[in-house]
Amino acid sequence: MPGTNKQLDPLPDEFRSEDEAAEFWNTHSITDYEEFLEPVEVQVDIKRRHFEIEVDEESFMALRDSAKRQHKPIKQLASEILKQRLDCG
C-alpha cells in the first residue's frame, strides 16, 4: 500500500515444524508477503470418496475382532461386508 511504512517481520527461509509455520501465519497476513509467493501448478485427481456411518459398539467390536483375525483394515472389511450384503459387487 503506498504511503504505508509498516515494518514487517522477515519471512523465514523455512520453518522447523508445521507448528512453527502455523504460529507465524496465525499472526501474519499472507497479503503482506505477496512478493515472495510463487505460482505452482497443481493437479488433483480425486478418485474415491469416503463416508462415515454410525454403528453400535457391539457391531464395531465384532467388526474390529474379525478384521484383526483376517489381517485386514477395519474399513476394508466393512466395505467388503456391505458390498456383499447389498449385492453391489
C-alpha positions as CSV (number, residue, x, y, z in Angstrom):
1,M,0.0,0.0,0.0
2,P,1.6,3.4,-1.0
3,G,2.3,5.6,1.9
4,T,2.3,2.8,4.5
5,N,5.5,2.4,6.4
6,K,4.5,-0.9,8.1
7,Q,7.5,-2.8,9.4
8,L,7.2,-6.5,8.5
9,D,8.8,-9.4,10.3
10,P,11.2,-11.1,8.0
11,L,9.8,-14.2,6.3
12,P,11.8,-17.3,7.4
13,D,13.6,-19.2,4.7
14,E,11.9,-22.3,6.2
15,F,10.1,-23.4,9.3
16,R,11.4,-26.0,11.7
17,S,8.0,-27.5,12.1
18,E,4.4,-27.3,11.0
19,D,3.6,-25.8,14.4
20,E,6.2,-23.0,13.9
21,A,4.7,-22.2,10.4
22,A,1.2,-22.2,11.9
23,E,2.2,-19.9,14.7
24,F,3.8,-17.5,12.2
25,W,0.8,-17.4,9.8
26,N,-1.7,-17.1,12.7
27,T,-0.1,-13.7,13.5
28,H,0.8,-12.5,10.0
29,S,-1.1,-11.9,6.8
30,I,0.0,-13.6,3.6
31,T,-1.0,-10.4,1.7
32,D,2.0,-8.7,3.4
33,Y,4.3,-11.2,1.8
34,E,2.9,-11.4,-1.8
35,E,6.2,-10.6,-3.3
36,F,7.6,-13.9,-2.0
37,L,4.7,-16.0,-3.5
38,E,5.5,-18.2,-6.4
39,P,2.9,-19.8,-8.8
40,V,2.6,-23.5,-8.7
41,E,0.8,-26.0,-10.9
42,V,-1.4,-28.4,-9.0
43,Q,-3.3,-31.4,-10.5
44,V,-5.9,-33.0,-8.4
45,D,-7.4,-36.4,-9.3
46,I,-10.0,-37.4,-6.7
47,K,-11.0,-41.0,-7.4
48,R,-12.5,-42.1,-4.1
49,R,-14.9,-40.6,-1.7
50,H,-15.1,-41.7,2.0
51,F,-18.3,-41.7,4.1
52,E,-18.8,-42.1,7.8
53,I,-21.6,-44.1,9.3
54,E,-22.6,-44.7,12.9
55,V,-22.6,-48.3,14.2
56,D,-23.4,-49.6,17.7
57,E,-20.5,-50.6,19.9
58,E,-21.2,-54.3,19.7
59,S,-21.1,-54.3,15.9
60,F,-17.9,-52.3,15.9
61,M,-16.2,-54.6,18.3
62,A,-17.2,-57.7,16.2
63,L,-16.0,-55.9,13.1
64,R,-12.7,-55.0,14.7
65,D,-12.1,-58.5,16.0
66,S,-13.0,-60.1,12.7
67,A,-10.7,-57.6,10.8
68,K,-7.9,-58.5,13.2
69,R,-8.3,-62.2,12.6
70,Q,-8.3,-61.7,8.9
71,H,-5.4,-59.3,9.0
72,K,-7.4,-56.6,7.2
73,P,-8.0,-52.9,8.0
74,I,-11.4,-52.4,9.6
75,K,-12.6,-50.1,6.8
76,Q,-11.7,-52.7,4.1
77,L,-13.6,-55.4,5.9
78,A,-16.6,-53.1,6.5
79,S,-16.7,-52.2,2.8
80,E,-16.5,-55.9,1.7
81,I,-19.3,-56.9,4.1
82,L,-21.5,-54.0,2.9
83,K,-20.9,-54.8,-0.8
84,Q,-21.6,-58.5,-0.3
85,R,-24.7,-57.9,1.8
86,L,-26.1,-55.3,-0.6
87,D,-25.1,-57.4,-3.6
88,C,-23.3,-54.5,-5.3
89,G,-20.1,-56.2,-6.2
